[in-house]
Amino acid sequence: MTVSLPLVFVLGLFAWGAVKFLGVRVWVVVLIALFGFWLSRTFLAPAIESGTRSGVTVINGTHN
């Protein structure tokens, strides 16, 4: 059985867990999210997207 989850959902779960169990303040999570949005408008965005896709491919493996 294959389960498909958006990466944003998984990262949201990590953020919730950090706030709930690690005591990270909510404003820190919001600041990191805003930094991600600002970073997506720079020349680094294609490299970040490519690296993320490669990492997900490595974790998932290839299904031929």
N, CA, C and O atoms as CSV, one atom per row, in Angstrom:
chain,resi,resn,atom,element,x,y,z
A,1,MET,N,N,0.842,-1.174,0.000
A,1,MET,CA,C,0.000,0.000,0.000
A,1,MET,C,C,0.888,1.239,0.000
A,1,MET,O,O,1.836,1.340,0.779
A,2,THR,N,N,0.574,2.157,-0.865
A,2,THR,CA,C,1.335,3.395,-0.977
A,2,THR,C,C,0.529,4.541,-0.384
A,2,THR,O,O,-0.652,4.707,-0.691
A,3,VAL,N,N,1.170,5.321,0.461
A,3,VAL,CA,C,0.547,6.502,1.040
A,3,VAL,C,C,1.324,7.705,0.547
A,3,VAL,O,O,2.549,7.747,0.655
A,4,SER,N,N,0.621,8.676,0.009
A,4,SER,CA,C,1.259,9.878,-0.517
A,4,SER,C,C,0.885,11.069,0.357
A,4,SER,O,O,-0.292,11.399,0.507
A,5,LEU,N,N,1.900,11.709,0.933
A,5,LEU,CA,C,1.687,12.889,1.765
A,5,LEU,C,C,2.466,14.061,1.192
A,5,LEU,O,O,3.626,13.905,0.812
A,6,PRO,N,N,1.848,15.227,1.123
A,6,PRO,CA,C,2.602,16.405,0.682
A,6,PRO,C,C,3.712,16.733,1.691
A,6,PRO,O,O,3.549,16.549,2.898
A,7,LEU,N,N,4.830,17.218,1.170
A,7,LEU,CA,C,5.957,17.568,2.032
A,7,LEU,C,C,5.571,18.662,3.026
A,7,LEU,O,O,6.057,18.674,4.157
A,8,VAL,N,N,4.711,19.570,2.611
A,8,VAL,CA,C,4.272,20.649,3.508
A,8,VAL,C,C,3.550,20.070,4.728
A,8,VAL,O,O,3.718,20.562,5.843
A,9,PHE,N,N,2.758,19.037,4.516
A,9,PHE,CA,C,2.051,18.397,5.626
A,9,PHE,C,C,3.041,17.764,6.601
A,9,PHE,O,O,2.899,17.906,7.816
A,10,VAL,N,N,4.028,17.075,6.076
A,10,VAL,CA,C,5.035,16.427,6.924
A,10,VAL,C,C,5.820,17.473,7.712
A,10,VAL,O,O,6.056,17.300,8.908
A,11,LEU,N,N,6.226,18.557,7.050
A,11,LEU,CA,C,6.954,19.619,7.750
A,11,LEU,C,C,6.073,20.298,8.792
A,11,LEU,O,O,6.554,20.711,9.847
A,12,GLY,N,N,4.787,20.410,8.495
A,12,GLY,CA,C,3.846,20.964,9.466
A,12,GLY,C,C,3.749,20.098,10.712
A,12,GLY,O,O,3.655,20.612,11.827
A,13,LEU,N,N,3.772,18.780,10.521
A,13,LEU,CA,C,3.768,17.874,11.672
A,13,LEU,C,C,5.032,18.039,12.518
A,13,LEU,O,O,4.976,18.021,13.747
A,14,PHE,N,N,6.169,18.199,11.844
A,14,PHE,CA,C,7.416,18.431,12.581
A,14,PHE,C,C,7.357,19.743,13.354
A,14,PHE,O,O,7.811,19.808,14.496
A,15,ALA,N,N,6.804,20.786,12.745
A,15,ALA,CA,C,6.685,22.075,13.429
A,15,ALA,C,C,5.767,21.965,14.637
A,15,ALA,O,O,6.072,22.492,15.706
A,16,TRP,N,N,4.634,21.273,14.464
A,16,TRP,CA,C,3.706,21.084,15.582
A,16,TRP,C,C,4.390,20.315,16.719
A,16,TRP,O,O,4.255,20.665,17.892
A,17,GLY,N,N,5.124,19.262,16.346
A,17,GLY,CA,C,5.829,18.482,17.356
A,17,GLY,C,C,6.889,19.297,18.076
A,17,GLY,O,O,7.086,19.143,19.281
A,18,ALA,N,N,7.571,20.164,17.341
A,18,ALA,CA,C,8.598,21.015,17.964
A,18,ALA,C,C,7.972,21.982,18.957
A,18,ALA,O,O,8.524,22.213,20.033
A,19,VAL,N,N,6.828,22.543,18.606
A,19,VAL,CA,C,6.156,23.468,19.515
A,19,VAL,C,C,5.605,22.719,20.725
A,19,VAL,O,O,5.738,23.182,21.858
A,20,LYS,N,N,4.996,21.579,20.489
A,20,LYS,CA,C,4.323,20.827,21.552
A,20,LYS,C,C,5.310,20.144,22.500
A,20,LYS,O,O,5.165,20.235,23.719
A,21,PHE,N,N,6.311,19.461,21.942
A,21,PHE,CA,C,7.154,18.610,22.777
A,21,PHE,C,C,8.531,19.183,23.082
A,21,PHE,O,O,9.117,18.847,24.111
A,22,LEU,N,N,9.057,20.033,22.221
A,22,LEU,CA,C,10.399,20.577,22.440
A,22,LEU,C,C,10.380,21.986,23.032
A,22,LEU,O,O,11.423,22.519,23.409
A,23,GLY,N,N,9.200,22.581,23.109
A,23,GLY,CA,C,9.086,23.905,23.705
A,23,GLY,C,C,9.535,25.039,22.798
A,23,GLY,O,O,9.827,26.137,23.272
A,24,VAL,N,N,9.592,24.780,21.490
A,24,VAL,CA,C,9.946,25.844,20.551
A,24,VAL,C,C,8.792,26.836,20.507
A,24,VAL,O,O,7.630,26.437,20.437
A,25,ARG,N,N,9.102,28.098,20.546
A,25,ARG,CA,C,8.050,29.111,20.539
A,25,ARG,C,C,7.446,29.241,19.146
A,25,ARG,O,O,8.126,29.048,18.138
A,26,VAL,N,N,6.167,29.571,19.108
A,26,VAL,CA,C,5.435,29.661,17.846
A,26,VAL,C,C,6.041,30.736,16.946
A,26,VAL,O,O,6.080,30.556,15.729
A,27,TRP,N,N,6.514,31.848,17.508
A,27,TRP,CA,C,7.057,32.912,16.672
A,27,TRP,C,C,8.320,32.458,15.943
A,27,TRP,O,O,8.625,32.959,14.861
A,28,VAL,N,N,9.055,31.510,16.532
A,28,VAL,CA,C,10.244,30.975,15.869
A,28,VAL,C,C,9.833,30.152,14.651
A,28,VAL,O,O,10.459,30.247,13.596
A,29,VAL,N,N,8.787,29.347,14.795
A,29,VAL,CA,C,8.284,28.549,13.676
A,29,VAL,C,C,7.787,29.465,12.562
A,29,VAL,O,O,8.066,29.218,11.388
A,30,VAL,N,N,7.059,30.513,12.916
A,30,VAL,CA,C,6.557,31.466,11.913
A,30,VAL,C,C,7.714,32.161,11.215
A,30,VAL,O,O,7.681,32.334,9.997
A,31,LEU,N,N,8.730,32.560,11.957
A,31,LEU,CA,C,9.887,33.224,11.370
A,31,LEU,C,C,10.619,32.305,10.394
A,31,LEU,O,O,11.035,32.750,9.325
A,32,ILE,N,N,10.779,31.047,10.743
A,32,ILE,CA,C,11.435,30.089,9.842
A,32,ILE,C,C,10.603,29.886,8.585
A,32,ILE,O,O,11.157,29.796,7.489
A,33,ALA,N,N,9.280,29.812,8.721
A,33,ALA,CA,C,8.407,29.658,7.551
A,33,ALA,C,C,8.502,30.877,6.642
A,33,ALA,O,O,8.576,30.734,5.422
A,34,LEU,N,N,8.501,32.071,7.222
A,34,LEU,CA,C,8.644,33.292,6.409
A,34,LEU,C,C,9.990,33.325,5.704
A,34,LEU,O,O,10.073,33.743,4.549
A,35,PHE,N,N,11.041,32.892,6.380
A,35,PHE,CA,C,12.354,32.842,5.754
A,35,PHE,C,C,12.332,31.926,4.540
A,35,PHE,O,O,12.948,32.228,3.519
A,36,GLY,N,N,11.627,30.813,4.650
A,36,GLY,CA,C,11.495,29.902,3.516
A,36,GLY,C,C,10.797,30.548,2.336
A,36,GLY,O,O,11.209,30.363,1.191
A,37,PHE,N,N,9.741,31.308,2.606
A,37,PHE,CA,C,9.042,32.001,1.528
A,37,PHE,C,C,9.936,33.053,0.878
A,37,PHE,O,O,9.947,33.192,-0.345
A,38,TRP,N,N,10.679,33.784,1.685
A,38,TRP,CA,C,11.579,34.805,1.132
A,38,TRP,C,C,12.713,34.157,0.339
A,38,TRP,O,O,13.128,34.676,-0.698
A,39,LEU,N,N,13.207,33.034,0.825
A,39,LEU,CA,C,14.281,32.330,0.147
A,39,LEU,C,C,13.825,31.769,-1.193
A,39,LEU,O,O,14.633,31.629,-2.111
A,40,SER,N,N,12.544,31.449,-1.316
A,40,SER,CA,C,12.029,30.889,-2.565
A,40,SER,C,C,12.050,31.896,-3.706
A,40,SER,O,O,11.912,31.509,-4.866
A,41,ARG,N,N,12.215,33.154,-3.408
A,41,ARG,CA,C,12.273,34.198,-4.440
A,41,ARG,C,C,13.704,34.533,-4.875
A,41,ARG,O,O,13.905,35.448,-5.674
A,42,THR,N,N,14.689,33.810,-4.365
A,42,THR,CA,C,16.080,34.108,-4.685
A,42,THR,C,C,16.610,33.143,-5.746
A,42,THR,O,O,15.900,32.244,-6.197
A,43,PHE,N,N,17.850,33.344,-6.129
A,43,PHE,CA,C,18.501,32.485,-7.113
A,43,PHE,C,C,18.780,31.088,-6.558
A,43,PHE,O,O,19.109,30.182,-7.323
A,44,LEU,N,N,18.656,30.900,-5.259
A,44,LEU,CA,C,18.910,29.594,-4.645
A,44,LEU,C,C,17.720,28.646,-4.753
A,44,LEU,O,O,17.867,27.449,-4.507
A,45,ALA,N,N,16.556,29.153,-5.113
A,45,ALA,CA,C,15.336,28.334,-5.131
A,45,ALA,C,C,15.448,27.096,-6.027
A,45,ALA,O,O,15.058,26.013,-5.590
A,46,PRO,N,N,15.966,27.203,-7.268
A,46,PRO,CA,C,16.071,25.989,-8.084
A,46,PRO,C,C,16.982,24.923,-7.467
A,46,PRO,O,O,16.689,23.730,-7.555
A,47,ALA,N,N,18.070,25.345,-6.851
A,47,ALA,CA,C,18.973,24.386,-6.221
A,47,ALA,C,C,18.317,23.721,-5.016
A,47,ALA,O,O,18.505,22.525,-4.791
A,48,ILE,N,N,17.557,24.475,-4.247
A,48,ILE,CA,C,16.861,23.919,-3.088
A,48,ILE,C,C,15.802,22.923,-3.544
A,48,ILE,O,O,15.671,21.845,-2.965
A,49,GLU,N,N,15.048,23.280,-4.576
A,49,GLU,CA,C,14.013,22.374,-5.085
A,49,GLU,C,C,14.633,21.089,-5.627
A,49,GLU,O,O,14.128,19.995,-5.373
A,50,SER,N,N,15.722,21.224,-6.369
A,50,SER,CA,C,16.396,20.049,-6.919
A,50,SER,C,C,16.931,19.151,-5.802
A,50,SER,O,O,16.797,17.928,-5.861
A,51,GLY,N,N,17.525,19.755,-4.808
A,51,GLY,CA,C,18.044,18.983,-3.680
A,51,GLY,C,C,16.946,18.290,-2.899
A,51,GLY,O,O,17.114,17.152,-2.462
A,52,THR,N,N,15.823,18.969,-2.721
A,52,THR,CA,C,14.691,18.365,-2.023
A,52,THR,C,C,14.143,17.186,-2.805
A,52,THR,O,O,13.865,16.131,-2.234
A,53,ARG,N,N,13.986,17.360,-4.117
A,53,ARG,CA,C,13.482,16.257,-4.952
A,53,ARG,C,C,14.454,15.071,-4.927
A,53,ARG,O,O,14.026,13.919,-4.860
A,54,SER,N,N,15.734,15.347,-4.979
A,54,SER,CA,C,16.731,14.267,-4.941
A,54,SER,C,C,16.677,13.541,-3.599
A,54,SER,O,O,16.757,12.313,-3.553
A,55,GLY,N,N,16.543,14.286,-2.523
A,55,GLY,CA,C,16.460,13.666,-1.208
A,55,GLY,C,C,15.226,12.795,-1.042
A,55,GLY,O,O,15.297,11.709,-0.467
A,56,VAL,N,N,14.100,13.272,-1.545
A,56,VAL,CA,C,12.875,12.470,-1.479
A,56,VAL,C,C,13.012,11.212,-2.331
A,56,VAL,O,O,12.546,10.142,-1.941
A,57,THR,N,N,13.648,11.337,-3.491
A,57,THR,CA,C,13.860,10.173,-4.347
A,57,THR,C,C,14.751,9.146,-3.656
A,57,THR,O,O,14.496,7.944,-3.740
A,58,VAL,N,N,15.789,9.612,-2.979
A,58,VAL,CA,C,16.686,8.697,-2.265
A,58,VAL,C,C,15.935,7.994,-1.135
A,58,VAL,O,O,16.098,6.789,-0.938
A,59,ILE,N,N,15.121,8.732,-0.400
A,59,ILE,CA,C,14.377,8.137,0.722
A,59,ILE,C,C,13.346,7.135,0.203
A,59,ILE,O,O,13.204,6.043,0.753
A,60,ASN,N,N,12.627,7.512,-0.858
A,60,ASN,CA,C,11.578,6.637,-1.387
A,60,ASN,C,C,12.142,5.463,-2.170
A,60,ASN,O,O,11.505,4.412,-2.251
A,61,GLY,N,N,13.322,5.624,-2.746
A,61,GLY,CA,C,13.891,4.595,-3.592
A,61,GLY,C,C,13.225,4.621,-4.978
A,61,GLY,O,O,12.276,5.370,-5.211
A,62,THR,N,N,13.726,3.817,-5.855
A,62,THR,CA,C,13.144,3.772,-7.203
A,62,THR,C,C,12.281,2.541,-7.318
A,62,THR,O,O,12.657,1.455,-6.877
A,63,HIS,N,N,11.129,2.721,-7.911
A,63,HIS,CA,C,10.182,1.624,-8.108
A,63,HIS,C,C,10.044,1.369,-9.597
A,63,HIS,O,O,9.240,2.015,-10.270
A,64,ASN,N,N,10.825,0.431,-10.114
A,64,ASN,CA,C,10.760,0.111,-11.538
A,64,ASN,C,C,9.879,-1.088,-11.776
A,64,ASN,O,O,9.704,-1.507,-12.920
